[in-house]
Amino acid sequence: MKQHVFIILILVFLSSCSTVNDFLLMKKGKVVQKDFKEVIPITLKGDHVIIEVKIKGQYLNFLLDTGAPNVISLEAANRLKLSTKKSSDVRDSEERVSKVGYLKLDTLSVGNLDFINTGVAITDLNKSESINCMRIDGILGANLMQKAVWAIDSKKEIVTVASSMEILGVSTKVTPVSFKPSFGRSPHIKVMCNGEEVSLLIDTGSDGLITMPASTFEKVSDENTSSMFGFGSKGSGLSGQLSEDTVRHAIISNFSIGEHDLNRQMIKFYRESDRVGMEFLKNYIVVFDWFEKEMTLIPNTKEITTSINSYGFSYVLTENSLVVSFIYNNSSAEIAGLKIGDQIIEVNGTKYDEISRDRYCEVIYSEILQIGGPLSVSVMRGDEKLTFDVNTTTLLE
């Protein structure tokens, strides 16, 4: 099991006249080229899609995120000598308020395509340890993506950008799924879950599967639904780590997106979250056509994950310490005795008693929970050193 880097980048603009103008700015822009088709290589950080852009002659790494607007990190903005003339208060998913600046960017280039006069937000992306570990300079968001047709192929690690579906030239018999763009142009679709219609955001900035609000579980579950619980914090918002809460995972017997009937689909139920992330979308070539407000899912794999195999715990960086932040019920970690708040100091002989931000990034993307075999985990609980033996088990299938 890998350590997911769940990132929730929700900017909720507080009401004001300037906020309306900021939103209008974010919707502007166009592509200089006509009748184009550009194939652009991407890199994957976990399941996140990272794409190279060019601004003022400098190459930068941006997260491709249909669930957010364009964003440039404060650090990158300073390097580019970009200055904002206005700002707004925004609220993240944890209700924390911060200042975000806005400007109109003359040119942002993706491959050989030039997007001009596009609106961008400027904010500090490094408050979150998980976002910091992605090493991104910004976010390529829905307000820019709406100016073209985009096909994301995680398997081949390419994104194709075209001026129309006809020029994109994707040959498929798959019927597109209609979506409704939000005010920020992020695509929302309707899915069917055990006969209940549910609205979900298509969010390429999330590396999760499919998440629905916790309150919908009773509506969409039936006698064939199997589920499990966990408690703690597994994600990051714009301003840092999310607070602790209960997470439920369930296997829903009947789930469909358009003509895609996905029996026994894994669904996560959490707070008010309502999104489809890249751990699910990577199984398809995903085509977004904002002109027709349609999304096409072209399968590129035979199997989609329908089980959870896990040691049963997750961790975060807290003041240079690796701290247990989440534990699944009835998991090997819970049965062994690990608790939220335990400081991890050693795993299978490797020391983790003091962790820098850079070291933490190595840990979440390549170590500990990636091992797959038995773990001997030593922790400090207050002044007491404890050691627990944990293993991967199947928690839900």
Secondary structure by P-SEA (a helix, b strand, c coil): ccccccccbbbbbcccaaaaaaaaaaabbbbccccbbbbbbbbbcccbbbbbbbcccbbbbbbbcccccbbbcaaaaaaacccccbbbbbbccccbbbbbbbbbbcbbbcccccccbbbbbbccccccaaaaaacccccccccccccbbbbbbccccbbbbccccccccccccbbbbbbbbcccbbbbbbbbcccbbbbbbbcccccccccccccccccccccccccccccccccccccccccbbbbbbbbbcccccccccccbbbbbbccccccccccccccccccccccccbbbbbbcccccccccccccbbbbbcccccccccccccccccccccccccccccccccccccccaaaaaaaacccccccccccbbbbbcccbbbbbbbbbccccc
